[in-house]
Amino acid sequence: QVQLVESGGDLVQPGGSLRLSCVASGSFFSTYVMGWYRQAPGKQRELVASIAKGVNTNYADSVKGRFTISRDNTKNTMYLQMNSLKPADTAVYYCTRAISLAQLGRGIWGQGTQVTVSS
């Protein structure tokens, strides 16, 4: 069974930084497109960033220039480096994977990790 486990969420002050991690079980990790979604209280999940098999990345306009998505295929791990955090970034962040970008968000999910940005 494929499992995704997120970690790294915490309470931080505005302007602070945080790095999230997602560890995936199973085989052929490098063949999947990976992504980070987030869900704020009372809102639907939204795509934050995605990373393909190579160096192709995509970001939501709200996080461009502040967040960086990356992956280490030798560790079956995906990361989200978050800088200059704002209260609006407060949400549960979820890891997901798919065989293609078009399928991202419609596959399996991790349990999520809480990020809270507050003074």
DRENLUMMI-8087 format. One record per residue (C-alpha): residue in three letters; chain; x, y, z. Coordinates in steps of 0.05 Angstrom, whole numbers, m for minus. Layout:
BEGIN
+------+-------+--------+--------+--------+
! resn ! chain !     c1 !     c2 !     c3 !
+------+-------+--------+--------+--------+
!  ALA !     A !      X !      Y !      Z !
...
+------+-------+--------+--------+--------+
END
This chain:
BEGIN
+------+-------+--------+--------+--------+
! resn ! chain !     c1 !     c2 !     c3 !
+------+-------+--------+--------+--------+
!  GLN !     A !      0 !      0 !      0 !
!  VAL !     A !     24 !     70 !    m17 !
!  GLN !     A !     27 !    118 !     42 !
!  LEU !     A !     45 !    191 !     47 !
!  VAL !     A !     66 !    221 !    113 !
!  GLU !     A !     74 !    297 !    123 !
!  SER !     A !    114 !    330 !    179 !
!  GLY !     A !    145 !    396 !    197 !
!  GLY !     A !     84 !    438 !    212 !
!  ASP !     A !     89 !    485 !    271 !
!  LEU !     A !     68 !    552 !    302 !
!  VAL !     A !    110 !    609 !    274 !
!  GLN !     A !    108 !    684 !    276 !
!  PRO !     A !     94 !    726 !    213 !
!  GLY !     A !    157 !    732 !    171 !
!  GLY !     A !    184 !    666 !    197 !
!  SER !     A !    204 !    603 !    158 !
!  LEU !     A !    185 !    530 !    160 !
!  ARG !     A !    203 !    468 !    119 !
!  LEU !     A !    151 !    413 !    108 !
!  SER !     A !    169 !    342 !     89 !
!  CYS !     A !    130 !    286 !     57 !
!  VAL !     A !    156 !    215 !     58 !
!  ALA !     A !    125 !    166 !      9 !
!  SER !     A !    125 !     91 !     15 !
!  GLY !     A !    121 !     44 !    m45 !
!  SER !     A !    162 !     38 !   m108 !
!  PHE !     A !    177 !     83 !   m167 !
!  PHE !     A !    174 !    148 !   m128 !
!  SER !     A !    214 !    184 !   m181 !
!  THR !     A !    161 !    170 !   m235 !
!  TYR !     A !    106 !    210 !   m199 !
!  VAL !     A !     86 !    283 !   m201 !
!  MET !     A !     83 !    307 !   m129 !
!  GLY !     A !     46 !    365 !    m99 !
!  TRP !     A !     27 !    405 !    m37 !
!  TYR !     A !    m44 !    427 !    m23 !
!  ARG !     A !    m70 !    465 !     37 !
!  GLN !     A !   m137 !    474 !     70 !
!  ALA !     A !   m152 !    533 !    115 !
!  PRO !     A !   m209 !    531 !    165 !
!  GLY !     A !   m276 !    535 !    129 !
!  LYS !     A !   m245 !    530 !     60 !
!  GLN !     A !   m233 !    478 !      7 !
!  ARG !     A !   m165 !    449 !     m7 !
!  GLU !     A !   m123 !    489 !    m56 !
!  LEU !     A !    m61 !    472 !    m95 !
!  VAL !     A !      1 !    506 !    m68 !
!  ALA !     A !     57 !    477 !   m110 !
!  SER !     A !     74 !    417 !   m153 !
!  ILE !     A !    138 !    385 !   m178 !
!  ALA !     A !    146 !    338 !   m237 !
!  LYS !     A !    197 !    283 !   m250 !
!  GLY !     A !    250 !    333 !   m269 !
!  VAL !     A !    258 !    406 !   m249 !
!  ASN !     A !    191 !    431 !   m272 !
!  THR !     A !    153 !    466 !   m216 !
!  ASN !     A !     89 !    505 !   m209 !
!  TYR !     A !     65 !    552 !   m154 !
!  ALA !     A !      2 !    586 !   m134 !
!  ASP !     A !      6 !    661 !   m144 !
!  SER !     A !     m2 !    672 !    m69 !
!  VAL !     A !     62 !    636 !    m53 !
!  LYS !     A !    108 !    652 !   m112 !
!  GLY !     A !    174 !    680 !    m89 !
!  ARG !     A !    163 !    655 !    m18 !
!  PHE !     A !    155 !    579 !    m24 !
!  THR !     A !    201 !    529 !    m57 !
!  ILE !     A !    182 !    457 !    m73 !
!  SER !     A !    235 !    404 !    m82 !
!  ARG !     A !    245 !    329 !    m79 !
!  ASP !     A !    299 !    278 !    m62 !
!  ASN !     A !    285 !    214 !    m98 !
!  THR !     A !    338 !    176 !    m60 !
!  LYS !     A !    298 !    188 !      4 !
!  ASN !     A !    228 !    183 !    m27 !
!  THR !     A !    216 !    252 !      2 !
!  MET !     A !    186 !    317 !    m21 !
!  TYR !     A !    197 !    384 !     13 !
!  LEU !     A !    164 !    452 !     17 !
!  GLN !     A !    208 !    508 !     41 !
!  MET !     A !    164 !    566 !     65 !
!  ASN !     A !    194 !    634 !     77 !
!  SER !     A !    163 !    702 !     95 !
!  LEU !     A !    103 !    667 !    124 !
!  LYS !     A !     38 !    706 !    131 !
!  PRO !     A !    m24 !    693 !    174 !
!  ALA !     A !    m60 !    676 !    109 !
!  ASP !     A !    m14 !    616 !    102 !
!  THR !     A !    m46 !    584 !    163 !
!  ALA !     A !    m75 !    517 !    141 !
!  VAL !     A !    m67 !    443 !    143 !
!  TYR !     A !    m17 !    424 !     89 !
!  TYR !     A !    m26 !    359 !     51 !
!  CYS !     A !     20 !    318 !      8 !
!  THR !     A !     m6 !    282 !    m55 !
!  ARG !     A !     20 !    246 !   m116 !
!  ALA !     A !     m3 !    226 !   m185 !
!  ILE !     A !     23 !    195 !   m249 !
!  SER !     A !     12 !    260 !   m286 !
!  LEU !     A !     m1 !    334 !   m271 !
!  ALA !     A !    m71 !    327 !   m298 !
!  GLN !     A !    m86 !    274 !   m245 !
!  LEU !     A !    m56 !    312 !   m186 !
!  GLY !     A !   m105 !    322 !   m130 !
!  ARG !     A !   m148 !    263 !   m149 !
!  GLY !     A !   m104 !    209 !   m120 !
!  ILE !     A !    m81 !    191 !    m50 !
!  TRP !     A !    m68 !    240 !      6 !
!  GLY !     A !    m28 !    243 !     69 !
!  GLN !     A !    m59 !    260 !    136 !
!  GLY !     A !    m35 !    332 !    135 !
!  THR !     A !      9 !    375 !    180 !
!  GLN !     A !    m15 !    439 !    214 !
!  VAL !     A !     19 !    506 !    198 !
!  THR !     A !     m2 !    565 !    241 !
!  VAL !     A !     25 !    635 !    229 !
!  SER !     A !      7 !    682 !    286 !
!  SER !     A !     37 !    735 !    330 !
+------+-------+--------+--------+--------+
END
